[in-house]
């Protein structure tokens, strides 16, 4: 039953009263709780202890006279085992009047817990709870006064620069478990972090993965395999690629880039030079396409680059794409 975690549902009225007490106590809690306690106190940050624990772990292996030792202490079911009379006595010593202490005592002692088992409740139970040497005595005295006891399964001693013989002697005297770094806390391994690339299955970063992250993969183009093919000479593949991307250095393209020049087709000497004119509208190109169309299909329309690309899909073959 050590790992059994029960769920208690408190009466709603107790929640209102408890919230009122918390709001009032929060104003003076910073003056009552020692400055070493950082958790759940306004204007204090529990993360300070994370930094302190990190420094302790880093300095544990430093060579000193007698060696260094760190202790990890855990209270067994801290809230469930606290002695209510001990708590009231602490409040009285802090100066709280009898009325306030009576309110707290009433809240603690008047509540009952019912155990739900097999869809029914069974019984009512009142909410009662029954340094190496110096620290051990301190914990024992505290346990006798408060009713809380140290959790033996989580009480650990960490030694680094101490010999195994001396470490074993300390664990035998104290009854603590011997721990080592890294350790697991609440199911999470406490160890040095490692860099993981979230965009890879194995978490490893490579030049290939970095390139994919920097330059997102573009859409697959169906014409790539038809142009860049081992059966087609590279010069023709390059010409076809430039044609499909409108990268032919014709006169109109150079004018768009800012070149000042007179444009005239060097073949027909009648019209301005452009990619569409050179490929399909020039009289010489028209005659060539008419002859080519007579060999394939008289109904084919070859009036633009798009129509020519449709023609390549119809007569799909490595040599038939652009190596006519």
Order of alpha helices (4+ residues) and beta strands (2+ residues): alpha-alpha-alpha-beta-alpha-alpha-beta-beta-alpha-beta-alpha-beta-beta-beta-alpha-alpha-alpha-alpha-alpha-alpha
